[in-house]
Amino acid sequence: MHIEEIFRTEHGRILATLIRVLGDFDVAEEALQEAFEAALEQWPAAGMPDNPVAWLIGTARHKAIDRLRRRARLAQKQDEIARHLELLAEEEEAPVPEDRLRLIFTCCHPALATEAQVALTLRTLGGLSTEEIARAFLVPASTMAQRIVRAKAKIRAARIPYQVPLDDALTERLEAVMVVVYLVFNEGYAASFGDRLVRHELCDQAIRLGRMLVELLPSRAESKGLLALMLLHDARRETRLDGAGDIVLLEDQDRARWDRAQIDEGAELVEFALREGRPPGPYALQAAIAAVHAQAPTAAATDWAQIAALYDVLARVHPTPVVELNRAVAVAMSAGFERGLALVDELDHGGELDSYHLLPVARAELLRRLGRHTEAAESYRRALELVSNDAERRYLERRLREVAS
């Protein structure tokens, strides 16, 4: 295992333990960074230690002690902190699993703005640099740095506890955590802006966080549903774009290139989430829909009636305009394009999705299939006014040319 791999896989676990011991995000991050720098200097010559994680924790701990001793503002506390850390030396040989759980609930505390929750989660548990996070979300590094600094300051000022919520609040807070993880995945799966539709690094980070939730909260069915949903969508990543970076529709993708191991894992998690969740949650239901798509041998063999039925349940459990739009498409594919179009038009008249480009996209696609090309062209133009991703823009422009010619 190389140092880079250890950083990628163990950064969040080690940092979570250091934050618990030190009680300070910045001191923990600085100490861990110095520990990795020391590893880069020492390991190539001396060899990797038998337990590299324990070495990094011990080194970071000593770096933190030195740093705290140098800080005049902590002069009165330095002996107390140093003694406390030295007493913990024997028991801090490995990260404590619950530390990561404490950290993710701290990063996703409702007192923080959503964008701050996402940034702090990726910075601490994901191990991404400020520059990497800024690049992924297409904002200046200085802007992202300010978000992270403000989030840490808010945690200190509001005295947000570094702990897992008690059982009566855990479900509510877990929902906020899952929302953040899924936001990260969605931004990777279909980027809001820029020339790349798929940002693999964000998908990978979200799946890693999802696995962490399942590992740390094994009895929570909905966390398994979330992980299943991400795995099933991500299984198609290699086929979603062609060699030129243009979109390939689900029905046209090469299913032989889908990641079968991820599909099998996702399907197994879906079964558990549906069986144990009473009633099943929105992530489990969305994952069940994704599983129907993923397990169909061909596009023509897709069980659209089952998908429509699952959307009926999802619309009751988690009623949102976007769910209703997806349900309308499933109805169109299972019960006829005219019927689905009527549902899309009803949503359109409601006005809740006026700025959502996928509504006119769905309407245009149904009109195109019905041969109503003039109306389809009008909807494609409307979608083009709303879309912000370059790959999606190119797809819509190609469709517009087809129906307008």
C-alpha positions as CSV (number, residue, x, y, z in Angstrom):
1,M,0.0,0.0,0.0
2,H,1.4,3.4,-1.0
3,I,1.3,6.6,1.0
4,E,-1.2,8.1,-1.5
5,E,-3.5,5.1,-1.0
6,I,-3.3,5.4,2.8
7,F,-4.1,9.1,2.5
8,R,-7.1,8.4,0.3
9,T,-8.6,5.5,2.4
10,E,-7.6,6.4,6.0
11,H,-7.5,10.2,6.0
12,G,-11.0,10.5,7.3
13,R,-10.7,7.9,10.0
14,I,-7.4,9.3,11.4
15,L,-8.7,12.9,11.3
16,A,-11.9,12.0,13.1
17,T,-9.9,10.5,16.0
18,L,-7.5,13.5,16.1
19,I,-10.4,15.9,16.2
20,R,-12.0,14.0,19.1
21,V,-8.7,14.1,21.0
22,L,-7.7,17.6,20.2
23,G,-11.1,19.2,20.1
24,D,-10.1,21.5,17.2
25,F,-10.6,21.0,13.5
26,D,-7.7,23.2,12.4
27,V,-5.1,21.8,14.9
28,A,-6.0,18.2,13.9
29,E,-5.8,18.9,10.1
30,E,-2.5,20.7,10.5
31,A,-1.0,17.9,12.6
32,L,-2.2,15.2,10.2
33,Q,-0.8,17.1,7.2
34,E,2.6,17.4,9.0
35,A,2.4,13.6,9.8
36,F,1.9,12.8,6.1
37,E,4.8,15.1,5.2
38,A,7.0,13.3,7.7
39,A,5.9,10.0,6.2
40,L,6.8,11.1,2.7
41,E,10.3,12.1,4.0
42,Q,11.0,9.0,6.2
43,W,9.2,6.0,4.8
44,P,11.0,5.8,1.4
45,A,14.4,5.4,3.3
46,A,13.3,3.6,6.5
47,G,10.5,1.6,5.0
48,M,6.8,1.6,5.7
49,P,6.0,0.8,9.4
50,D,4.1,-2.4,10.2
51,N,1.1,-0.3,11.3
52,P,1.2,2.9,9.1
53,V,-2.1,4.2,10.6
54,A,-0.9,4.0,14.1
55,W,2.4,5.6,13.1
56,L,0.5,8.5,11.5
57,I,-1.7,8.9,14.6
58,G,1.2,8.9,16.9
59,T,3.2,11.3,14.8
60,A,0.3,13.7,14.3
61,R,-0.3,13.6,18.1
62,H,3.3,14.6,18.8
63,K,3.1,17.3,16.1
64,A,-0.1,18.6,17.8
65,I,1.6,18.7,21.2
66,D,4.5,20.7,19.8
67,R,2.1,23.0,18.0
68,L,0.0,23.6,21.0
69,R,3.0,24.3,23.2
70,R,4.2,26.9,20.7
71,R,0.9,28.8,20.9
72,A,1.1,31.5,23.5
73,R,-2.7,31.8,23.7
74,L,-2.8,28.2,25.0
75,A,0.0,28.7,27.5
76,Q,-2.2,28.0,30.5
77,K,-3.6,24.9,29.0
78,Q,-0.6,23.4,27.3
79,D,0.5,21.2,30.2
80,E,-3.0,19.9,30.7
81,I,-3.4,19.1,27.0
82,A,0.0,17.5,26.7
83,R,-0.6,15.3,29.7
84,H,-4.0,14.3,28.4
85,L,-2.6,13.4,25.0
86,E,0.3,11.5,26.4
87,L,-2.0,9.5,28.6
88,L,-4.0,8.6,25.5
89,A,-0.9,7.4,23.6
90,E,-1.4,3.7,24.3
91,E,-5.1,3.6,23.5
92,E,-5.0,5.7,20.3
93,E,-3.1,3.1,18.3
94,A,-6.0,2.9,15.8
95,P,-8.9,5.0,14.8
96,V,-12.1,4.5,16.8
97,P,-15.0,3.7,14.3
98,E,-17.5,5.9,16.3
99,D,-15.1,8.9,15.7
100,R,-16.1,9.0,12.0
101,L,-19.7,8.9,12.9
102,R,-19.3,11.8,15.3
103,L,-17.4,13.8,12.7
104,I,-20.0,13.3,9.9
105,F,-22.8,14.3,12.2
106,T,-20.8,17.4,13.2
107,C,-20.1,18.3,9.6
108,C,-23.7,17.9,8.7
109,H,-25.2,19.8,11.7
110,P,-28.4,21.7,10.8
111,A,-26.8,24.9,12.1
112,L,-24.5,24.9,9.1
113,A,-25.7,25.9,5.6
114,T,-26.0,23.0,3.2
115,E,-23.1,24.2,1.0
116,A,-20.9,24.4,4.1
117,Q,-22.0,20.9,5.2
118,V,-21.0,19.5,1.8
119,A,-17.6,21.3,1.7
120,L,-16.7,20.4,5.3
121,T,-17.7,16.7,4.8
122,L,-15.5,16.5,1.7
123,R,-12.6,18.3,3.3
124,T,-12.5,16.2,6.5
125,L,-14.0,12.8,5.8
126,G,-13.3,12.8,2.0
127,G,-9.7,14.1,2.3
128,L,-10.1,16.4,-0.7
129,S,-8.1,19.6,-0.7
130,T,-9.9,23.0,-0.8
131,E,-8.7,23.4,-4.4
132,E,-10.2,20.0,-5.4
133,I,-13.5,20.8,-3.8
134,A,-13.6,24.2,-5.4
135,R,-12.8,22.7,-8.8
136,A,-15.5,20.1,-8.5
137,F,-18.1,22.6,-7.7
138,L,-16.7,25.2,-10.2
139,V,-16.2,28.0,-7.6
140,P,-13.0,29.9,-6.9
141,A,-10.7,28.3,-4.3
142,S,-10.9,31.4,-2.2
143,T,-14.7,31.1,-2.0
144,M,-14.6,27.5,-1.0
145,A,-11.9,28.2,1.6
146,Q,-14.1,30.9,3.1
147,R,-17.0,28.5,3.3
148,I,-14.9,25.9,5.2
149,V,-13.4,28.5,7.5
150,R,-16.9,29.9,8.3
151,A,-18.2,26.4,8.9
152,K,-15.4,25.6,11.4
153,A,-15.9,29.0,13.1
154,K,-19.7,28.3,13.4
155,I,-19.0,24.9,15.0
156,R,-16.7,26.6,17.6
157,A,-19.0,29.6,18.2
158,A,-22.2,27.6,18.5
159,R,-20.4,24.9,20.5
160,I,-21.8,22.3,18.3
161,P,-21.2,19.0,20.1
162,Y,-18.8,16.5,18.6
163,Q,-21.1,13.5,19.1
164,V,-23.6,11.2,17.6
165,P,-27.2,12.3,18.3
166,L,-29.2,10.3,20.8
167,D,-31.7,7.8,19.4
168,D,-34.7,10.1,19.4
169,A,-32.8,12.6,17.2
170,L,-30.7,10.2,15.2
171,T,-33.2,9.5,12.5
172,E,-33.8,13.2,11.8
173,R,-30.1,14.0,11.8
174,L,-29.3,10.9,9.7
175,E,-31.6,12.2,7.0
176,A,-29.6,15.5,6.8
177,V,-26.4,13.5,6.5
178,M,-27.8,11.3,3.7
179,V,-29.0,14.4,1.9
180,V,-25.4,15.8,1.9
181,V,-23.9,12.5,0.7
182,Y,-26.5,12.3,-2.1
183,L,-25.9,16.0,-3.1
184,V,-22.2,15.1,-3.5
185,F,-23.1,12.1,-5.6
186,N,-25.6,14.0,-7.8
187,E,-23.1,16.7,-8.5
188,G,-20.7,14.1,-9.6
189,Y,-23.3,12.1,-11.6
190,A,-24.7,15.0,-13.5
191,A,-22.7,18.2,-12.9
192,S,-24.8,21.4,-12.7
193,F,-22.3,23.5,-14.7
194,G,-19.3,23.2,-16.9
195,D,-18.1,21.0,-19.8
196,R,-18.1,17.7,-17.9
197,L,-21.3,15.9,-17.3
198,V,-19.8,13.3,-15.0
199,R,-17.3,14.1,-12.2
200,H,-16.0,10.7,-11.2
201,E,-14.1,11.9,-8.1
202,L,-17.3,13.2,-6.5
203,C,-19.2,9.9,-7.3
204,D,-16.3,8.0,-5.7
205,Q,-16.3,10.2,-2.6
206,A,-20.1,9.9,-2.1
207,I,-20.0,6.1,-2.4
208,R,-17.2,6.0,0.1
209,L,-19.2,8.1,2.5
210,G,-22.2,5.9,1.8
211,R,-20.2,2.8,2.7
212,M,-19.1,4.5,5.8
213,L,-22.7,5.1,6.9
214,V,-23.6,1.5,6.3
215,E,-20.6,0.3,8.2
216,L,-21.2,2.6,11.2
217,L,-25.0,2.2,11.2
218,P,-25.6,-1.3,10.0
219,S,-29.2,-1.6,11.3
220,R,-30.4,1.5,9.4
221,A,-32.2,0.2,6.3
222,E,-32.3,3.6,4.5
223,S,-28.5,4.1,4.6
224,K,-28.3,0.8,2.7
225,G,-30.9,2.1,0.2
226,L,-28.8,5.2,-0.4
227,L,-25.6,3.2,-1.0
228,A,-27.6,0.9,-3.3
229,L,-28.9,3.8,-5.3
230,M,-25.5,5.3,-5.8
231,L,-23.9,2.0,-6.8
232,L,-26.6,1.1,-9.3
233,H,-26.4,4.5,-11.0
234,D,-22.6,4.6,-10.9
235,A,-22.5,1.1,-12.5
236,R,-23.3,2.7,-15.8
237,R,-20.6,5.4,-15.6
238,E,-18.5,4.1,-18.5
239,T,-21.3,4.0,-20.9
240,R,-23.1,7.3,-20.2
241,L,-20.9,9.3,-22.6
242,D,-19.4,8.5,-25.9
243,G,-15.8,9.1,-27.0
244,A,-16.5,12.7,-27.8
245,G,-18.0,13.3,-24.3
246,D,-21.6,13.4,-25.6
247,I,-24.5,11.9,-23.8
248,V,-25.6,8.3,-24.6
249,L,-29.2,7.7,-23.5
250,L,-30.0,4.8,-21.2
251,E,-31.7,2.9,-24.0
252,D,-28.7,3.1,-26.2
253,Q,-26.0,2.2,-23.7
254,D,-23.8,-0.9,-24.1
255,R,-25.1,-3.0,-21.2
256,A,-22.3,-5.5,-21.5
257,R,-20.0,-2.7,-20.2
258,W,-22.0,-2.0,-17.1
259,D,-20.3,-2.9,-13.8
260,R,-22.1,-6.2,-12.9
261,A,-20.4,-6.5,-9.5
262,Q,-21.8,-3.1,-8.5
263,I,-25.2,-4.0,-9.8
264,D,-25.2,-7.3,-7.9
265,E,-24.1,-5.5,-4.7
266,G,-26.7,-2.7,-5.2
267,A,-29.5,-5.2,-5.8
268,E,-28.6,-7.1,-2.6
269,L,-28.7,-3.9,-0.6
270,V,-32.0,-3.0,-2.2
271,E,-33.5,-6.3,-1.1
272,F,-32.4,-5.7,2.5
273,A,-33.5,-2.0,2.5
274,L,-37.0,-2.9,1.2
275,R,-37.3,-5.9,3.6
276,E,-36.1,-4.1,6.7
277,G,-37.5,-0.6,6.1
278,R,-41.1,-0.3,7.3
279,P,-42.3,1.5,5.3
280,P,-39.5,1.6,2.8
281,G,-37.8,5.0,2.5
282,P,-37.3,7.2,-0.5
283,Y,-33.7,6.1,-1.2
284,A,-34.7,2.4,-1.0
285,L,-37.5,3.0,-3.4
286,Q,-35.4,5.0,-5.9
287,A,-32.8,2.2,-5.6
288,A,-35.4,-0.4,-6.4
289,I,-36.3,1.6,-9.6
290,A,-32.6,1.8,-10.5
291,A,-32.3,-2.0,-10.0
292,V,-35.2,-2.7,-12.4
293,H,-33.3,-0.7,-15.1
294,A,-30.0,-2.2,-14.3
295,Q,-31.2,-5.8,-14.3
296,A,-33.1,-5.6,-17.6
297,P,-31.1,-7.5,-20.3
298,T,-32.2,-5.0,-22.9
299,A,-33.9,-1.6,-23.0
300,A,-37.0,-3.2,-24.6
301,A,-37.2,-5.7,-21.8
302,T,-37.4,-3.0,-19.1
303,D,-40.4,-3.6,-16.8
304,W,-41.9,-0.1,-17.1
305,A,-45.1,-1.2,-15.3
306,Q,-43.1,-2.2,-12.3
307,I,-41.2,1.1,-12.4
308,A,-44.4,3.1,-12.6
309,A,-45.8,1.1,-9.6
310,L,-42.7,1.9,-7.6
311,Y,-43.0,5.6,-8.5
312,D,-46.6,5.5,-7.3
313,V,-45.3,4.3,-3.9
314,L,-42.5,6.9,-3.9
315,A,-44.9,9.7,-4.7
316,R,-46.8,8.8,-1.5
317,V,-43.7,8.4,0.7
318,H,-41.8,11.4,-0.8
319,P,-44.1,13.6,-2.8
320,T,-42.1,16.1,-4.8
321,P,-42.6,17.6,-8.3
322,V,-39.5,15.9,-9.5
323,V,-40.8,12.5,-8.4
324,E,-44.0,13.3,-10.2
325,L,-42.2,14.1,-13.3
326,N,-40.3,10.9,-13.3
327,R,-43.5,9.0,-12.6
328,A,-45.1,10.7,-15.6
329,V,-42.3,9.4,-17.8
330,A,-42.7,5.9,-16.4
331,V,-46.4,6.1,-17.1
332,A,-45.7,7.2,-20.6
333,M,-43.4,4.2,-21.2
334,S,-45.8,1.7,-19.7
335,A,-49.3,3.1,-20.5
336,G,-48.8,5.3,-23.6
337,F,-47.1,8.5,-24.5
338,E,-50.3,10.6,-24.6
339,R,-51.1,9.6,-21.1
340,G,-47.6,10.5,-19.8
341,L,-47.7,13.8,-21.8
342,A,-50.9,14.8,-20.1
343,L,-49.2,14.3,-16.7
344,V,-46.2,16.3,-17.7
345,D,-48.4,19.1,-19.0
346,E,-50.3,19.1,-15.7
347,L,-47.0,19.5,-13.8
348,D,-45.9,22.2,-16.3
349,H,-49.1,24.2,-15.6
350,G,-48.5,23.9,-11.8
351,G,-45.4,26.1,-12.2
352,E,-43.2,24.4,-9.5
353,L,-40.7,23.2,-12.1
354,D,-40.5,26.4,-14.2
355,S,-36.7,26.5,-13.8
356,Y,-36.1,22.8,-14.0
357,H,-34.8,22.1,-17.5
358,L,-35.6,18.4,-17.4
359,L,-39.4,19.1,-17.5
360,P,-39.3,20.6,-21.0
361,V,-36.8,17.9,-22.0
362,A,-39.3,15.2,-20.9
363,R,-42.1,17.0,-22.7
364,A,-40.0,17.4,-25.9
365,E,-39.0,13.7,-25.9
366,L,-42.6,12.6,-25.6
367,L,-43.7,14.9,-28.3
368,R,-40.9,13.7,-30.6
369,R,-42.0,10.1,-30.1
370,L,-45.6,11.1,-30.9
371,G,-44.3,12.7,-34.2
372,R,-45.4,16.2,-33.1
373,H,-42.1,17.8,-34.1
374,T,-43.0,21.4,-34.2
375,E,-44.2,21.3,-30.5
376,A,-41.1,19.2,-29.6
377,A,-38.8,21.8,-31.1
378,E,-40.5,24.5,-29.0
379,S,-39.9,22.5,-25.8
380,Y,-36.3,21.7,-26.8
381,R,-35.7,25.5,-27.2
382,R,-37.2,26.1,-23.8
383,A,-34.9,23.5,-22.2
384,L,-31.9,25.1,-23.9
385,E,-32.7,28.4,-22.2
386,L,-32.5,26.6,-18.8
387,V,-29.7,24.1,-19.2
388,S,-26.2,24.9,-17.8
389,N,-24.2,21.8,-18.5
390,D,-22.4,21.8,-21.9
391,A,-22.8,18.0,-22.5
392,E,-26.6,18.3,-22.0
393,R,-26.7,21.4,-24.1
394,R,-25.0,19.6,-27.0
395,Y,-27.5,16.7,-26.7
396,L,-30.5,19.1,-26.8
397,E,-29.1,21.0,-29.7
398,R,-28.7,17.7,-31.6
399,R,-32.3,16.8,-30.8
400,L,-33.5,20.2,-31.9
401,R,-31.8,19.9,-35.2
402,E,-33.5,16.5,-35.7
403,V,-37.0,17.7,-35.1
404,A,-36.6,21.1,-36.8
405,S,-35.1,19.7,-40.1
